[in-house]
């Protein structure tokens, strides 16, 4: 029998367990029955919280994004949009990624799987990319030329660095490569 937990605690535990599961097996390897077993509950009990796999996946992605945003926001002043403050945010994102390889792996695996337009997270990642680029551009401030283009380059570079690092975590120093690339990306125009 499942341990008695408050609904919000149970939901959080399910999300955290699902993140681990997806990081190990990928989204396509995730099953409600397998997740329920890992959570010490029945599949119908789990479905009380998440009716189906797409609902669960969207909740996992939202949860992961919220955790990362909170971790980055704690360290960066949010009320001063400048190119320098965007560099601070970018540095914190790289630090967060490097200190959380399991979360980075989860994100990269699901993002790669979602290239298929039929994948339940396809639109999530498409919209997330547009939203993130707009937020980064706004963060750079109104006087930065081509802020949106810079934001898109930042995101593309970060994706490439992340994949190289995940492929070879011991041989690819993501922080060092980021430190070499960042000055040119965030130099004043």
Secondary structure, 3 states (H helix, E strand, C coil): CCCCCCHHHHHHHHHHHHHHHHHHHCHHHCCHHHHHHHHCCCHHHHHHHCCCHHHHHHHHHHHHHHHHHHHHHCCCCCCCCCHHHHHHHHHHHHHHHHHCHHHHHHHHHHHHHCCCCCCCCHHHHHHHHHHHHHHHHHHHCCCCCCHHHHHHHHHHHHHHHHHHHHHCCCCCCHHHHHHHHHHHHCCCC
